[in-house]
């Protein structure tokens, strides 16, 4: 962060952001130079960041960039998405999409789909609208490779959710209602990202 601060002061970059950083790392970095945004996975399927990361960002006035707001395509295609993925697609190996977890996780999809039908939108638009309704400090970035999907995602801006809708979605997708980790054991996330204290560094 010290070096990035120098780059800002030299006019070579404008802002500094972090990705998959723990709450303590965010605080330490922000104390050196203001962090503009933190990128993290946030969706109806991934809500663990609400415990510490989101509150820390809001306390410090840091913007939130939510990646995979559609659960890596799960809220677009449901449990059938696994059949559509090519063998080389890394998502085929995600714990949440494995057969032993998928059977359980499809219950969440079906319940959200029912509510989407009542709201007159698609499941993916409803899931994206939930993220958009989290606050003006949140910018979701769904991975989109086709113009029609982009236009479809833009439709989520027109989905208005009441307090009751939000409560129902959050009860359907409670943090413990999903089975399987976000990634396999070899992938590090904010839970593994605490920066070692300076006292432990060796020159």
N, C-alpha and C positions, 0 to 999 in steps of 0.2 A: 504493500500500500504506500509505503514511503516513496518508492520509485515511481509508482503511478501518480502520486501527488506531484512529483517533480515534472512529469510529462504534462500534467494539467497546467502547472505554473509556466511551463515553456510554450504553452499554446498548441501542443502537438495532439492532445486529446481534450475533449470537453468534459466527459463524465466518466465515472467509474461504477461498474456494477459487479455483482457477485452471482454465482450460481451454485445451488446445492450447498450453501454454507450453513453451519450451525448457528444457533442464537449467539453463543459466546464469540464465535469468529466474526459475526456481523458487528457485534458491539466493539470488538477490538479494532476491526478495520475502520469503522465509522469514527472512532476516536482519533485516528490518524488523518483521515480525509473523508468528507461526506460521501456516503454511498448513495447513488441516485436510485438504483433499482436492484432488487434481488430476484433472480429467476429461480422458480421452484415448480414442482409438479403439484397442481391443485385441481381437483375435479371431484365430482360426486363419488368417485372411486378411490381417490387419494386425499384423505382429509387430515392425516396426521400432522401436517404443517400448522394446523390451527392451534395446536397445543402451545408451541413456543415461538415458531418462526414468524407467523403472521402478527401476533401481538408485539414482538420485538420490532418488526419493520414499522408498524403503526406508531409505536412509542417514539421511534427515532425519525419518523416522517419519510420513510423510504418507500418508493414505489414497488409494486409487486407485479412481476411478469409471470403469468401462469402458463406453463407449457403442458402439453397433453391434456387440455381441458375436456377432451372427448374420450379420455381413457384409452388413448392409443388406438382409437377407432372402434372401441367396444360399444360406445353409445351411438355410433353410426350404423353398425352392422349387427350388433348383438352377438350371441354365442356362435353364430354361423360364420363370423369373420375368420375364424381359424381355418375353415375350409378354403377360403379365398386367398390366403397368404401363400406366396411362393416359398419354396424350401429355404431360400437364402434370406428370407425376412427374419430379422432378429426377434420380432414379436412372437414367432412360433415357440420360442423358448422361455417366454416370460411365465413365471410361476402362476400368475392369475389366469392364464389362458390354458393351463394344463387340464386334462380331462377331470382329474380328481377335484379341482377347484371350480372349473367352468360350470359344472352341473349346479353347484350352489350359487355361483355368481349370476347365473342367468335369471334367477328369481328377482334380483334387483333390477335388471334390465326390463323384465316383463312388467314390473310394477311402475317403473318410470314411464314405460311405453303407454301404459293405461292412462296415466295422468296427462301425458302428451296428447293423446287422442282427445281427451276432454278439453284441453287447452287449444286444440286445433293447430298443433304444430307437430314436428317430428321429434323423436326421442333425442336426436343429437342437438336440435335447436333448443330443446328444453334444458338439456345438460349444460349447454353453452350459456344459455340465459341465466342459469343458476350462478355460474361464475361471474357473469357480467353484473349480476345484482349484488355481488359482495361489496361493492364500493367503487368510488371514482378513482381510487388509488390502484385498482387492479386492471391489468391489460392481459387478456387471454391471447395466446398465440397458437391456434389450432394448426397442425401441419396440413397444408392444403396444396395439392399438386394440380388440381383441375379447376378451371374457371367456374364450372357449374357447382362445384363444392364450395368455392369461395362465395358465390352468390347465395347458396343455401345457408352458409354460416352467417352471412350478413342478415338473413331473415331472423336470426335469434335476437337481433336488436329490437324487433317489433313484439317480442314475447314479453308481456307484462306479468310479473309474478306478485301475488299478494303475500302478505305476512303468513297467511294460512298455507299458501302454496309452498313457500320456502320451508315452513315447519314440516309439512308433509314430506317434501323431498329429503330434508335432513333426517327425518325419522326413517324413511326407506333406506337411505344411504348413510346410516350411522357409521362412525369410524370402524366399528368392529363387525360390520355386516358383510365385508368383503373377505374372501379367502385367498391366500397367496400373497407373497411379497411383490413389490413393484418390479424388482430385478432379482437376478440370481445372486448367489453369494459372492461372486467375483467382482460385481459392480459396486463401487463406493458411492454413498449418498451423503446428505448432510449429517446423518447419524455417525458417519465415520470421518468427519471433516474438521474436527477441532484442531486448530493450529497449535503446535507444541509451544509452551511458554518460552520466552526469550532466554530464560535462565538455563534451558536445556540445550540451546544451540551451541554447536561447536564451530569455531572459525576454520 
